[in-house]
Amino acid sequence: MPPWIEIAAQISASTGIPFVVEEISSIGGGCINQAQRIEGNGQRFFIKLNNAASLDMFEAEAAGLQEIRDSNALRVPEPVCWGKNDSRAWLVLEYVEMGKGSTRGAEALGAGLAAMHRRTSEKFGWKRDNTIGATPQINTYASRWVQFWRERRLGYQLQLARANGHGGRFQVLGEKLLAKLDSFFSEANPAASLLHGDLWSGNYSFDSEGQPVLFDPAVYYGDRETDIAMTELFGGFPAAFYAAYRESYPIDPGYDVRKNLYNLYHILNHLNLFGGGYRSQAEQMMGSLLAET
């Protein structure tokens, strides 16, 4: 059974306001965690539940949300508390009442993301590892972006794919691509920008006032083009979003090629998580990228 009494006690301790669970509602949409809304004493919270071994994942998510909050660029749910017992781990977040999007909201999302990307670090990576979906995401700092992308992103996913039985031509293409990564950055010197890290259409919405809200981040500091690339991967964001972003923070012309390099990371991750047709898609992407070198 979910540890509602323990969660309520922790909420009370964290907020300084007594809380007792009076109503529990399931919320759909997640494929990794159970999501619930709990209410009591006139308060509402959003809860993620998983097995006890997931506490580190929840701690990393809370830290990522706080990192974005500290940028004062876009709204994210405020982390309240997190913990575990012998069988369950949980993350308690501010409950945000969602509303409808609009052109103005999409523009605010684009301008806000541009502002968030202007928050930078001296090195690429982050202070802790986290997850991309259910896959570990290694964020050990590197001074060079190409090194970071080769070792912590594409190289790591290719190693996982090999362990999952994807060898042969697939790995040959991967090794060739890793060896030629520098050629994609001959005229680019990206800053280490604060990234959402998993910015597809399922990880943003709009609050009841129509303002954008980000959630489920996989935060690290890297090339801002990686966030923009992922917005195009599964159907794209509204045109007003891209127009507002580019007006606030113009994008380098080389992005049109590099976006496929960046989205390859997510396709490889989907291959490692779900298998299926993602192998052929990854091979096609690697072949196209090699043709650009």
C-alpha positions in Angstrom: 0.0 0.0 0.0 1.2 3.6 -0.7 2.7 5.2 2.4 0.2 8.0 2.7 0.6 8.5 6.4 4.4 8.8 6.0 4.0 11.1 3.1 1.5 13.3 4.9 3.9 13.6 7.9 6.7 14.6 5.7 4.7 17.2 3.9 3.7 18.6 7.3 7.3 18.8 8.4 8.5 20.3 5.1 5.9 23.0 4.8 5.3 23.7 8.5 1.5 23.3 7.9 -0.3 20.3 9.2 -1.5 18.0 6.4 -3.8 15.0 6.5 -4.7 13.1 3.3 -8.5 13.3 2.7 -8.7 12.5 -1.0 -6.5 10.6 -3.5 -6.9 10.8 -7.3 -5.0 8.9 -9.9 -3.5 10.9 -12.7 -2.6 9.2 -16.0 0.1 10.0 -18.5 3.2 8.6 -16.9 4.9 5.4 -18.1 7.6 5.1 -15.4 6.0 6.2 -12.1 2.5 6.1 -10.6 1.1 9.7 -10.4 -1.5 10.8 -7.8 -3.1 14.0 -6.6 -3.7 14.1 -2.9 -5.8 16.7 -1.1 -6.5 17.7 2.5 -6.8 20.7 4.8 -7.4 22.9 1.7 -4.1 21.8 0.2 -3.2 19.8 -3.0 0.0 18.1 -4.0 1.2 16.0 -6.9 2.8 12.7 -5.9 5.1 10.4 -7.9 5.4 6.8 -6.6 7.8 4.0 -7.5 9.8 1.3 -5.8 12.2 2.1 -3.0 15.2 1.9 -5.3 13.9 4.9 -7.2 14.7 7.5 -4.4 17.9 8.6 -6.1 15.9 9.2 -9.4 13.4 11.3 -7.4 16.2 13.3 -5.6 17.8 14.1 -9.0 14.5 15.2 -10.4 13.8 17.5 -7.5 17.3 19.0 -7.9 16.7 19.5 -11.6 13.4 21.3 -11.0 15.1 23.5 -8.4 17.9 24.3 -10.9 15.3 25.5 -13.4 13.4 27.4 -10.7 16.6 29.2 -9.8 17.0 30.5 -13.4 13.7 32.5 -12.9 13.0 31.9 -16.5 10.1 29.4 -16.6 7.7 27.9 -14.1 8.2 24.4 -12.9 6.4 22.6 -10.0 8.1 23.4 -6.7 9.7 20.3 -5.1 8.2 19.9 -1.6 9.8 16.7 -0.2 10.8 13.2 -1.1 11.5 10.0 0.8 11.1 6.2 1.0 10.1 3.3 3.2 11.0 -0.4 2.8 8.9 -0.8 -0.3 8.1 2.6 -1.9 9.8 5.9 -2.8 8.0 9.1 -3.5 8.4 12.6 -4.7 6.0 15.4 -3.6 5.6 18.4 -5.8 3.5 21.5 -5.9 0.2 20.8 -7.7 -0.2 23.0 -10.7 -3.7 23.4 -12.1 -3.4 23.2 -15.8 -5.2 25.2 -18.4 -5.2 25.8 -22.1 -2.4 27.0 -24.4 -2.5 29.9 -26.8 -0.2 31.7 -29.2 0.7 34.1 -26.4 1.6 31.1 -24.2 3.7 29.5 -26.9 5.6 32.8 -27.3 6.2 33.0 -23.6 7.5 29.4 -23.7 10.0 30.3 -26.5 11.2 33.5 -24.8 11.4 31.8 -21.4 13.4 28.9 -22.8 15.8 31.3 -24.4 16.2 33.1 -21.1 16.8 29.8 -19.3 19.5 28.9 -21.9 21.3 32.1 -21.1 22.1 30.6 -17.6 25.4 29.0 -18.2 28.2 27.0 -16.5 31.9 26.9 -17.0 31.8 23.2 -17.9 29.5 20.8 -19.6 27.5 18.4 -17.4 26.0 18.8 -14.0 26.7 18.3 -10.3 25.0 14.8 -10.3 23.8 12.1 -12.6 20.1 11.7 -13.3 17.9 9.7 -15.7 16.6 10.1 -19.3 13.4 8.2 -19.1 14.4 5.1 -17.1 18.0 5.1 -18.4 20.9 6.5 -16.3 22.2 9.8 -17.7 25.8 10.4 -16.9 26.6 14.1 -16.2 30.3 14.0 -15.1 31.7 17.4 -16.1 33.8 17.8 -19.2 35.6 21.0 -20.4 34.9 20.3 -24.1 31.4 19.8 -25.5 32.5 17.3 -28.2 34.1 15.1 -25.5 31.0 15.3 -23.4 28.6 14.4 -26.2 30.9 11.6 -27.4 31.5 10.0 -24.0 28.5 10.8 -21.8 25.8 10.7 -24.4 26.2 8.9 -27.7 29.1 6.6 -26.6 27.2 5.6 -23.4 24.0 4.8 -25.4 26.0 2.8 -27.9 27.5 0.8 -25.1 24.1 0.0 -23.7 22.9 -1.0 -27.2 25.8 -3.4 -27.5 24.9 -4.9 -24.2 21.3 -5.2 -25.4 22.5 -7.3 -28.4 22.7 -4.5 -31.1 26.0 -5.2 -32.8 27.2 -5.6 -36.4 26.7 -2.7 -38.8 24.9 -0.8 -36.1 28.1 -0.5 -34.0 30.3 0.0 -37.0 28.3 3.1 -37.9 28.3 4.3 -34.3 32.1 4.0 -34.0 32.6 5.9 -37.3 30.3 8.7 -36.1 32.0 9.0 -32.7 35.4 9.4 -34.5 34.1 12.2 -36.7 32.1 14.2 -34.2 34.5 17.1 -34.3 33.6 17.8 -37.9 30.1 18.9 -36.8 31.6 21.7 -34.7 34.3 23.2 -36.9 32.5 26.6 -36.8 30.6 26.2 -33.6 31.6 26.8 -30.0 28.5 26.2 -27.9 28.1 27.6 -24.4 27.2 25.3 -21.5 23.6 26.3 -21.2 21.1 25.1 -18.6 19.0 22.5 -20.4 15.7 20.8 -19.6 17.2 17.8 -21.3 14.0 15.9 -22.2 12.0 18.7 -23.9 9.3 17.0 -25.9 5.6 17.9 -26.1 4.6 15.7 -23.2 6.9 17.6 -20.8 5.3 21.0 -20.9 1.9 22.5 -20.5 0.2 25.7 -19.5 -1.2 26.7 -16.1 -4.7 28.0 -15.4 -3.5 31.5 -16.4 -2.1 30.3 -19.7 1.6 30.6 -18.6 4.0 27.8 -19.7 5.1 25.1 -17.2 7.9 22.6 -17.6 8.1 19.3 -15.8 9.9 15.9 -15.9 13.4 17.4 -16.6 16.7 15.6 -17.3 18.7 18.6 -16.4 22.4 19.3 -17.3 24.5 22.1 -18.9 25.2 21.7 -22.6 24.6 23.0 -26.1 21.2 24.7 -26.1 20.5 23.2 -29.6 19.9 19.9 -27.9 16.7 21.2 -26.3 15.5 22.8 -29.5 16.3 19.7 -31.5 14.2 17.5 -29.2 11.2 19.9 -29.6 11.2 18.8 -33.2 11.6 15.1 -32.7 8.0 14.0 -31.9 5.7 16.3 -33.8 7.2 19.8 -33.0 6.1 22.7 -30.9 3.9 25.6 -32.1 5.4 28.0 -34.7 5.0 30.9 -32.3 7.4 29.1 -29.9 10.2 28.9 -32.4 9.7 32.4 -33.6 9.9 33.8 -30.1 12.9 31.7 -29.2 14.8 32.7 -32.3 14.0 36.4 -31.8 15.3 36.2 -28.2 18.3 34.0 -29.0 19.2 33.4 -32.7 20.2 29.9 -33.7 23.4 29.1 -35.6 22.9 27.9 -39.3 24.7 24.7 -38.5 21.8 23.6 -36.3 20.0 22.1 -39.2 22.6 19.3 -39.4 23.4 19.0 -35.7 19.8 18.6 -34.7 19.9 15.1 -36.1 23.1 14.4 -34.1 21.4 15.5 -31.0 18.1 13.6 -31.6 20.1 10.5 -32.3 20.7 10.4 -28.5 17.0 10.1 -27.8 16.4 7.5 -30.6 19.3 5.4 -29.2 17.7 5.7 -25.7 14.3 4.6 -27.1 16.1 1.7 -28.7 17.6 0.7 -25.4 14.3 1.2 -23.6 11.8 -0.2 -26.1 13.7 -2.0 -28.9 11.5 -2.4 -32.0 12.0 -0.2 -35.1 14.3 2.3 -33.3 17.3 0.3 -34.5 16.6 0.9 -38.2 15.8 4.6 -37.5 19.1 5.0 -35.6 21.1 3.3 -38.4 19.5 5.7 -40.9 20.3 8.7 -38.8 23.9 7.6 -38.3 24.3 7.0 -42.1 22.9 10.4 -42.9 25.1 12.1 -40.4 28.2 10.3 -41.7 27.3 11.5 -45.2 27.6 15.1 -43.9 31.2 14.7 -42.7 
